[in-house]
Amino acid sequence: MGDRKALEAQLNYVKDLPGYERTNPQYFSDPMIDKLLEIVLLIGGELWAVRDRQMITEHLLATQGFVTPDLIETFKQDPAAEAQSQEQRLQFIQRLFSCLYGGAPLTPQKNQFSWLTDKKVGKG
């Protein structure tokens, strides 16, 4: 079985999701809600890209005193900085999506998504 067929076989479950349609999936009763969610996702992705470039720019200015577009594009973080960036990205995603799970916006100090992995939460 080719890679594409194997991937399609793994993703067959999506056909059972509400609103599945191959070319235009709709998950909410009002299609405008799907469009608004798509807008939020696109803006969130763009915002993170800008924040990431800003962090790189600030780092380059602090360490080298100057910055060019080429320096930004070719910049490689050290592993510790990369781990910190990934943690900040995760916190951003959690804050962005917390309202979809009925929660208040997350604070970086408190992870309110423990219910995703902790089966005891919500039983009592």
N, C-alpha and C positions, 0 to 999 in steps of 0.2 A: 504494500500500500504506500503510495507516494506521500510526501509530507503534507501536501495540500489536502488530500483525501483524509489523512489521519486527523488533521486539524478540524476539518468539517465534521468528522465523526464525533470529535470531542465537543463540538459546539452545537450538536443537534438539539440539546436541551432547550436552547433559546426558542425553538419553534413552539414550545408549550407556554412561553411567557405571554402575559396579556398584551394584546396589541401587536403581536409579531406580524410583520409584513416585510418581505425581503427588501424592498426598495424604500419603504417609508414607514419605519416602526412607529407605533403610537402606543404609549403606555398609560396615558391619563384620558379620562372621558372627554376632556376639552383639549383638542390638539394644540391650542395656543399655549397651554401649560408645558407641553413637550418643547415647543419652540422657545419659550422663556427659559426653560432649564438648559437647553442647548446654548442659548446666549450667555447664561451665567457660566457654563463650562468653558466656553470660548474666551470670555473675559478673564476668568480665573487663570487659564493657561497663559494668556498674554501678560497678565499682571505678574505671574511668577517669573516669566522670562525677563521682564523688566527688572524685577527685584534681584534676580540672579546676576544680571549684567551690572546692576548698581553695586552689588557686593563685590564683584570682580573689579570694577572701576575704583571703588574706595580702597581696596587692597593694593592695587597697582599704584595709586596716588600716594598711599602711605609708605609703600616700600621702595618705589622707584622715582616718585615725584612727577611722573608724567604718564599719560595713557594715550594709546592710539587704537583705532578700531581693530587693527591686526593683532595687537597685544591682547585685546579682549577675546577675540575669536580663537586665539591659540593658547589661551591661559589654561594651565593644568594645576589644580589644587593639590596640596599635600593630603595624604589620607585622613588626617585628623580634621582638617578644614572641610574635606568632602563629607565626612561623617556628620559634622555639625550642620552643613548645608542640607543634607538629606533629612536630618531631624527637623530643621526649620521648615522644609518642604512638607513633611508629614503633618506638622502642626498646622500649617496653612491649609492643607487639604481637609483636615479634621474640622477646623473652624468653618471652612466654606460649606461643608456638607452636614454639619451638626443639625441644622434646622430640618433637614430631610428625615431625621430620626427622632424628631420631637424634642430635641434637647436645646438648651440655651447655647449660645456661642461658647466654644471651649476657651479656657484660659491655658496658656502654655504650661502652667504648673499642675493642672489637673486633667487627667485623661478620662473623659466621660464616655469613652467607647469600650470600656472593659466588658460591657454586656455582650460584645461581639464574640468574646472568647470565654467569658466566665458564665457558666451555665446556671450558677446559683442566683445571679442577679435577676430580679423580677419575679422570683418565686416566693412571694411571701408578703 
